[in-house]
Structure formats: structure tokens, C-alpha cells
């Protein structure tokens, strides 16, 4: 699994709250710290994508 953050991100921090091992807030939007996603964090990344208010987290299986 790989993940990216698109430009619609509002830097709200929801993804970082759910999975700080993978996501961190940058200057203008969230950033992905590790790709591909380690298997132990895949469920949290899916949850972050579902909870993202701008639907900016894109997952590629």
C-alpha cells in the first residue's frame, strides 16, 4: 500500500492524530513520512483516509 496527500488538504491534523507514525503536518498540508506503508499501520491509514474532511488522502493498493 502507498499513500499520498493531494493539494486539497487543509492541514487539519486528523490524519496525524490517527496515525502519527505515517503522517505529519507540513507547512501547508499534511505529509507522508513513509512509503510504502508498513503493514502494521495499514488499518490506521485507511481510517485516516475515511476521516479526512477534505478526502485528500489517496491510497494505492
C-alpha positions in Angstrom: 0.0 0.0 0.0 1.2 3.5 -0.8 -0.5 6.8 0.2 -0.3 10.4 -1.0 -1.9 13.7 0.1 -3.4 15.8 -2.6 -3.5 19.6 -2.7 -7.0 19.9 -1.2 -5.5 19.1 2.2 -6.5 21.7 4.8 -3.8 20.7 7.3 -6.5 19.9 9.9 -4.3 17.3 11.6 -6.9 14.4 11.7 -4.5 12.0 9.9 -1.6 12.9 12.2 -3.8 12.3 15.3 -4.9 8.9 13.9 -1.5 7.7 12.7 1.5 9.9 13.6 3.8 7.1 12.5 2.9 7.8 8.9 1.5 11.4 8.8 2.8 14.7 9.9 1.8 18.3 9.3 3.9 20.3 7.0 3.8 24.0 6.3 0.7 24.0 4.2 -0.6 20.4 4.2 -0.1 17.0 5.8 2.9 15.0 4.6 3.5 11.2 4.4 6.6 10.2 6.3 7.0 6.7 4.9 6.0 4.9 1.7 5.2 2.1 1.2 3.1 1.9 4.3 4.3 -0.7 6.8 1.6 -3.4 7.2 1.1 -2.7 10.9 -0.2 0.8 10.0 -2.4 0.0 7.0 -5.6 -0.1 9.1 -4.8 3.3 10.7 -4.1 4.8 7.3 -7.4 3.6 6.0 -9.2 5.1 9.0 -7.3 8.4 8.4 -8.5 8.4 4.8 -12.1 7.8 5.8 -12.0 10.6 8.5 -10.2 13.2 6.3 -12.7 16.1 5.9 -11.3 17.1 2.5 -10.8 13.5 1.2 -7.2 14.4 0.5 -5.6 11.0 1.4 -5.3 8.8 -1.6 -4.4 5.1 -1.2 -2.9 2.9 -3.8 -3.0 -0.8 -3.1 
